[in-house]
Amino acid sequence: MARMTEEEANLLDEEITNAEKLLKDRGIVALNNGDYNQAIILFNSYLKKHPNDVAVNNYISTAYDKIGDEALAKKYYDKAKGLDGE
C-alpha cells in the first residue's frame, strides 16, 4: 500500500468533516420534515464523532420527544443542558 502524503491526508480529513456535516444537515432537514426516525438515525451517527455538540443533542431530544420516547428525549435534553452550562 502506498504511503499517503500530508496533502492527501488533509484532503481526506476535509472529506470526512464534510461527510459528518452532511449527517448533521440531513438530520436537521429530516427533523424539520417530520421524519423523526430518520433524524434520529442521522443524529446518532453524527454524535458518535461529536458527542458534545449541544445543538445536535437538542435536535435529537426533540426527535425522540416527537416519537413519544420521553426517556431518551430527557436523556439528550439533560446532556445538552449540561454541555451548554460548561
N, C-alpha and C positions, 0 to 999 in steps of 0.2 A: 504494500500500500504506500502510495506517495505521501510525502510529508506535506502538510498544509502550510502555506505562507501566512505571515501575520495579517496581510491584507485579506486573504481568503477567510481566515478565522474571524476577522472583523465583519466581513460581509455576511458570514453565517450567523454571527451574533445578531446582526441587524435583521436578518430574515426571521430569526426566532422571536425577536422582540416584536416585529410586525405581526407575526402569527399570533402571539399572545394578545396583542392589542386587538386583533381581529376577533378573538374569542370574546373579549370584553364588549366590543362594539356590537357584535351579533347578539350577545346576551341582552344588551340594552334594547335592541330592536325587538327581539322576541318578547321581552317583558312588556314593552310598550304596545305590542300587537296582541297581548293577552295569551301568548304561547308560553305559559309559565313553566311547564315541564321542560321545554327546550331551553328556556332561560336558565333553569337550574342546572341542566347538564353543562351548558357553556360556562356558567359562572363557577361551577365546581372545578372544571378543567382549568380555568384561569387561576383560581385560588390555590391550586397545587403549587404554583410557582410564586404567587403573590398573596400569601395568606393574610397579610396585614393591610390590604387595600380596603380602606374604610368604606369607600363608595360601593365597591362590589359586595362587601359584606352586608351593606344596607340593601342593595338591589336583591340579593339572594334571599334576604329576610322577607322582603316584600313578596317575592315569588312564592316562597313557602307559605306565607300568610294567605295569599290568593288561592292556593290549592287546599287550604284548611289544615296545614301541618303546623299547629301552633308551637309545638315543642322546638322544631327546627327554626321556625321564624324567630322565636325568642332567643335561641342559641346564637344565631347570626346577628340579631339586633344587639344583644348584650356584648358580643365581640366587637362590633363596630363602635358601640358607645365607649367601650374600654379603650379601644385604639384611638378614638377621637380625643380622649382625655389625656393621652400621652404627651 
